[in-house]
Amino acid sequence: MAANDWKEKVKEVLEDVRPALQRDGGDVQIIEITDDGIVKVALQGHCAGCPMSQMTLKMGIEQHLMRLVPEVKEVVNV
């Protein structure tokens, strides 16, 4: 898949995840999607200070993205 195509797919998948985060008072913002498959995000709202935010990021957002967009190698909170 061309770089722009999979990067657009990342944005679409995060839009699908966003309502679950918003129900808990949080959100996620894309900061950067690198060509080598690193998705840099900023967790916001309650997610930013939540002790479970790392689990949400790695076991929720990252796993979901990697399953649907194989080009994604890692998701990091910046």
Buried (B, 14 or more C-beta within 10 A) or exposed (E): EEEEEBBBBBEEBBEEBBEEBBEEEBBBEBEEBEEEBEBBBEBBBBBEEBEEBEEBBBEBBBEBBBEBBEBBEBBEBE
